[in-house]
Amino acid sequence: MAAVNYTSVDRITDQLPALIKDTDISSSTLCSYAEDAENEINGSLARRFTIPVSGSPPLLQTIATKIATGLLLSQHIFTQERLKKSEWPDAFLEAPREMLEKLASGEMTLVNSAGTLVEARNDVGTVWSNTSAYEPTITELPETRQIVDPDKIEDLESDRNLDPFPDRILR
């Protein structure tokens, strides 16, 4: 079994002790789901934090355990029909994944087991553009086929309190 950083077989077993006790699911299978959950977490957080996140963040333990348990339930325990009628996918898959998205976006902070803020990476930059909602002016098309998005022109004119002036549109 590979080492995992955020959860353990025991933590997964503690989520559903009676259910797991009555099945023949091995520790290696549970560890495999823990690895899958950790891979999902690392993939989501790699642009924001150094991976694996050190300091045993309790929130990552919770997220990893819930996701691993949800994967186990969805692939070994419940049928598709039973999944549709159950509320557990929200608790074990959807809610932890929403928290993961919030961590990745910076909407939510992450603290380690000592209660100290886990610092975000500072070696990855994000490029922002205030024109991302418009069609790009410069493209791979030939120079004669470049166009300025008319909505962009209208918004720029409006922002500058200018009357519409169609001759300003490049052709």
C-alpha positions as a LaTeX table, in Angstrom:
\begin{tabular}{lrrr}
\hline
Residue & $x$ (\AA) & $y$ (\AA) & $z$ (\AA) \\
\hline
Met1 & 0.00 & 0.00 & 0.00 \\
Ala2 & 1.24 & 3.46 & $-0.88$ \\
Ala3 & 1.53 & 6.17 & 1.72 \\
Val4 & $-1.14$ & 8.82 & 1.62 \\
Asn5 & $-0.87$ & 12.25 & 3.18 \\
Tyr6 & $-4.41$ & 13.38 & 3.91 \\
Thr7 & $-6.40$ & 10.36 & 5.10 \\
Ser8 & $-5.99$ & 6.74 & 6.11 \\
Val9 & $-7.71$ & 3.40 & 5.87 \\
Asp10 & $-8.80$ & 3.78 & 9.50 \\
Arg11 & $-10.36$ & 7.18 & 8.85 \\
Ile12 & $-12.32$ & 5.79 & 5.89 \\
Thr13 & $-13.44$ & 2.77 & 7.93 \\
Asp14 & $-14.57$ & 5.09 & 10.75 \\
Gln15 & $-16.98$ & 6.82 & 8.31 \\
Leu16 & $-19.01$ & 3.64 & 7.78 \\
Pro17 & $-17.87$ & 1.06 & 10.34 \\
Ala18 & $-20.87$ & $-1.28$ & 10.17 \\
Leu19 & $-21.09$ & $-1.16$ & 6.39 \\
Ile20 & $-17.42$ & $-1.88$ & 5.81 \\
Lys21 & $-17.32$ & $-4.54$ & 8.56 \\
Asp22 & $-20.03$ & $-6.52$ & 6.74 \\
Thr23 & $-18.23$ & $-6.49$ & 3.38 \\
Asp24 & $-15.09$ & $-8.12$ & 2.08 \\
Ile25 & $-13.44$ & $-4.83$ & 1.09 \\
Ser26 & $-9.71$ & $-5.02$ & 1.73 \\
Ser27 & $-7.43$ & $-2.42$ & 3.24 \\
Ser28 & $-5.62$ & $-2.18$ & $-0.08$ \\
Thr29 & $-8.90$ & $-1.31$ & $-1.80$ \\
Leu30 & $-9.58$ & 1.39 & 0.79 \\
Cys31 & $-6.04$ & 2.69 & 0.36 \\
Ser32 & $-6.61$ & 2.84 & $-3.39$ \\
Tyr33 & $-9.63$ & 5.09 & $-2.85$ \\
Ala34 & $-7.57$ & 7.23 & $-0.45$ \\
Glu35 & $-4.94$ & 7.63 & $-3.19$ \\
Asp36 & $-7.63$ & 8.57 & $-5.72$ \\
Ala37 & $-9.00$ & 11.20 & $-3.33$ \\
Glu38 & $-5.51$ & 12.55 & $-2.68$ \\
Asn39 & $-4.78$ & 12.74 & $-6.41$ \\
Glu40 & $-7.98$ & 14.72 & $-6.91$ \\
Ile41 & $-7.06$ & 17.09 & $-4.09$ \\
Asn42 & $-3.50$ & 17.57 & $-5.34$ \\
Gly43 & $-4.71$ & 18.20 & $-8.87$ \\
Ser44 & $-7.15$ & 20.82 & $-7.63$ \\
Leu45 & $-4.74$ & 22.60 & $-5.31$ \\
Ala46 & $-1.43$ & 22.39 & $-7.19$ \\
Arg47 & $-1.66$ & 25.92 & $-8.63$ \\
Arg48 & $-2.36$ & 27.39 & $-5.19$ \\
Phe49 & $-0.31$ & 25.31 & $-2.72$ \\
Thr50 & 2.87 & 23.27 & $-2.71$ \\
Ile51 & 1.80 & 19.66 & $-3.09$ \\
Pro52 & 1.44 & 17.58 & $-1.01$ \\
Val53 & 0.28 & 20.19 & 1.48 \\
Ser54 & 2.30 & 19.72 & 4.65 \\
Gly55 & 1.22 & 20.22 & 8.24 \\
Ser56 & $-1.71$ & 17.78 & 8.16 \\
Pro57 & $-4.47$ & 20.30 & 7.42 \\
Pro58 & $-7.59$ & 18.94 & 9.12 \\
Leu59 & $-9.81$ & 20.22 & 6.30 \\
Leu60 & $-7.84$ & 18.20 & 3.75 \\
Gln61 & $-8.17$ & 15.14 & 5.98 \\
Thr62 & $-11.93$ & 15.65 & 6.02 \\
Ile63 & $-12.15$ & 16.24 & 2.28 \\
Ala64 & $-9.95$ & 13.25 & 1.42 \\
Thr65 & $-11.81$ & 10.94 & 3.77 \\
Lys66 & $-15.22$ & 12.01 & 2.48 \\
Ile67 & $-14.21$ & 11.72 & $-1.18$ \\
Ala68 & $-12.57$ & 8.32 & $-0.65$ \\
Thr69 & $-15.66$ & 7.08 & 1.18 \\
Gly70 & $-17.92$ & 8.45 & $-1.54$ \\
Leu71 & $-15.91$ & 6.70 & $-4.23$ \\
Leu72 & $-16.11$ & 3.47 & $-2.27$ \\
Leu73 & $-19.87$ & 3.77 & $-1.84$ \\
Ser74 & $-20.50$ & 4.66 & $-5.46$ \\
Gln75 & $-18.34$ & 1.88 & $-6.89$ \\
His76 & $-18.69$ & $-0.99$ & $-4.41$ \\
Ile77 & $-21.75$ & $-0.62$ & $-2.23$ \\
Phe78 & $-24.71$ & 1.11 & $-3.88$ \\
Thr79 & $-26.42$ & 0.38 & $-7.16$ \\
Gln80 & $-27.13$ & 3.25 & $-9.56$ \\
Glu81 & $-30.82$ & 3.10 & $-8.65$ \\
Arg82 & $-30.07$ & 3.35 & $-4.95$ \\
Leu83 & $-27.64$ & 6.22 & $-5.60$ \\
Lys84 & $-30.39$ & 8.26 & $-7.24$ \\
Lys85 & $-32.59$ & 7.96 & $-4.13$ \\
Ser86 & $-29.86$ & 8.65 & $-1.59$ \\
Glu87 & $-28.70$ & 11.91 & $-0.06$ \\
Trp88 & $-25.19$ & 10.60 & 0.64 \\
Pro89 & $-23.59$ & 11.71 & $-2.66$ \\
Asp90 & $-23.94$ & 15.30 & $-1.48$ \\
Ala91 & $-22.33$ & 14.57 & 1.88 \\
Phe92 & $-19.53$ & 12.36 & 0.59 \\
Leu93 & $-18.76$ & 13.74 & $-2.87$ \\
Glu94 & $-20.43$ & 17.02 & $-3.79$ \\
Ala95 & $-19.92$ & 18.98 & $-0.54$ \\
Pro96 & $-16.22$ & 18.08 & $-0.15$ \\
Arg97 & $-15.58$ & 18.88 & $-3.81$ \\
Glu98 & $-17.24$ & 22.28 & $-3.35$ \\
Met99 & $-14.90$ & 22.96 & $-0.41$ \\
Leu100 & $-11.98$ & 21.89 & $-2.58$ \\
Glu101 & $-13.03$ & 24.36 & $-5.28$ \\
Lys102 & $-13.21$ & 27.14 & $-2.69$ \\
Leu103 & $-9.71$ & 26.29 & $-1.45$ \\
Ala104 & $-8.36$ & 26.22 & $-4.99$ \\
Ser105 & $-9.91$ & 29.60 & $-5.83$ \\
Gly106 & $-8.76$ & 31.25 & $-2.59$ \\
Glu107 & $-12.32$ & 31.81 & $-1.45$ \\
Met108 & $-11.58$ & 29.59 & 1.56 \\
Thr109 & $-8.37$ & 29.52 & 3.62 \\
Leu110 & $-6.45$ & 26.47 & 4.74 \\
Val111 & $-4.89$ & 25.97 & 8.17 \\
Asn112 & $-2.60$ & 23.20 & 9.34 \\
Ser113 & $-3.11$ & 21.03 & 12.42 \\
Ala114 & $-1.39$ & 23.70 & 14.57 \\
Gly115 & $-3.96$ & 26.27 & 13.46 \\
Thr116 & $-1.47$ & 28.20 & 11.36 \\
Leu117 & $-2.44$ & 29.52 & 7.96 \\
Val118 & $-1.02$ & 27.44 & 5.10 \\
Glu119 & 0.66 & 29.92 & 2.79 \\
Ala120 & $-0.31$ & 29.91 & $-0.86$ \\
Arg121 & 2.37 & 29.50 & $-3.48$ \\
Asn122 & 3.95 & 32.70 & $-4.72$ \\
Asp123 & 5.75 & 31.24 & $-7.73$ \\
Val124 & 2.65 & 30.93 & $-9.90$ \\
Gly125 & 1.13 & 34.01 & $-11.44$ \\
Thr126 & $-2.27$ & 34.62 & $-12.89$ \\
Val127 & $-2.77$ & 36.92 & $-15.84$ \\
Trp128 & $-5.99$ & 38.89 & $-15.71$ \\
Ser129 & $-7.63$ & 40.74 & $-18.56$ \\
Asn130 & $-10.47$ & 43.18 & $-18.41$ \\
Thr131 & $-11.33$ & 42.23 & $-22.01$ \\
Ser132 & $-11.79$ & 38.48 & $-21.50$ \\
Ala133 & $-15.53$ & 38.74 & $-22.17$ \\
Tyr134 & $-14.91$ & 40.00 & $-25.72$ \\
Glu135 & $-13.72$ & 38.39 & $-28.93$ \\
Pro136 & $-9.96$ & 38.94 & $-29.27$ \\
Thr137 & $-8.86$ & 41.64 & $-31.71$ \\
Ile138 & $-5.63$ & 39.93 & $-32.68$ \\
Thr139 & $-5.90$ & 36.31 & $-33.81$ \\
Glu140 & $-4.07$ & 33.85 & $-36.01$ \\
Leu141 & $-6.13$ & 35.04 & $-38.97$ \\
Pro142 & $-4.48$ & 37.17 & $-41.66$ \\
Glu143 & $-4.17$ & 40.88 & $-40.90$ \\
Thr144 & $-7.03$ & 41.69 & $-43.25$ \\
Arg145 & $-9.37$ & 39.42 & $-41.27$ \\
Gln146 & $-8.81$ & 40.98 & $-37.82$ \\
Ile147 & $-11.97$ & 42.44 & $-36.27$ \\
Val148 & $-12.71$ & 44.49 & $-33.20$ \\
Asp149 & $-15.62$ & 43.15 & $-31.19$ \\
Pro150 & $-18.44$ & 45.74 & $-31.63$ \\
Asp151 & $-19.62$ & 45.10 & $-28.06$ \\
Lys152 & $-16.16$ & 46.01 & $-26.81$ \\
Ile153 & $-16.20$ & 49.28 & $-28.79$ \\
Glu154 & $-19.67$ & 50.18 & $-27.51$ \\
Asp155 & $-18.65$ & 49.47 & $-23.91$ \\
Leu156 & $-15.45$ & 51.50 & $-24.26$ \\
Glu157 & $-17.37$ & 54.42 & $-25.76$ \\
Ser158 & $-19.97$ & 54.17 & $-23.03$ \\
Asp159 & $-17.28$ & 54.06 & $-20.30$ \\
Arg160 & $-15.76$ & 57.26 & $-21.74$ \\
Asn161 & $-19.14$ & 58.94 & $-22.27$ \\
Leu162 & $-18.58$ & 59.11 & $-26.03$ \\
Asp163 & $-21.31$ & 59.04 & $-28.62$ \\
Pro164 & $-21.23$ & 56.00 & $-30.91$ \\
Phe165 & $-18.92$ & 56.62 & $-33.83$ \\
Pro166 & $-18.97$ & 53.76 & $-36.35$ \\
Asp167 & $-15.85$ & 54.98 & $-38.19$ \\
Arg168 & $-13.74$ & 54.02 & $-35.15$ \\
Ile169 & $-14.30$ & 50.33 & $-35.84$ \\
Leu170 & $-11.31$ & 48.87 & $-37.65$ \\
Arg171 & $-12.05$ & 47.07 & $-40.84$ \\
\hline
\end{tabular}
